[in-house]
Each structure stands twice: as structure tokens, then as C-alpha cells.
Amino acid sequence: MCENIVIPNIRIRPDQEEMFEMNWLEYVRRDTEGSDSDTRRRAATELVRALTEKFPQEARPARRAARLMLEYKRKETRMKSA
């Protein structure tokens, strides 16, 4: 569920990345104030929150996030050395 539903819906889209690069303060403000309440990202976040509360032993998003960060670091290292 995490890899097929949550991760694809919480990834930063190119337009969001562009907004962050142009005005990171505005991006953070919008993200933290919850103005994205009707977005896939917010829905995926709420799903993870609910699953974590309902099934604390089974829902461990931190482990998956750590693996994704490790993957990212490996790719980044390969790209820099290429």
C-alpha cells in the first residue's frame, strides 16, 4: 500500500519543485497552513496518519522513508560521480 498508493501521491511534482525554488518561503507557508486540503498529497498523508493510529505495530512509514532516502543518496552519489 505504501509503495503503490502513498509514495506516488506524496512525491513532489515538478510544478511544486519549481514553486519551492522560486519562493521557498511561500511554498512552506502553503504546505504548513494546510491550503492543500483537497489534494492527493494531503489525502495520502491523512491515510498514513489514520493507519498509524489504528495499527501502530503494522504501520511503520519511517522505515520505508529511511529506505527511500538511502536510495536517493545512492542515486545522487552515482550521478555526481558520472
Protein Blocks (a to p, Z undefined) as FASTA:
>chain_A
ZZmmmmmmmpccfklmmmmmmmmmlmmmmmmnopammgfklmmmmmmmmmmmmmmmlmcf
klmmmmmmmmmmmmmmmmmmZZ
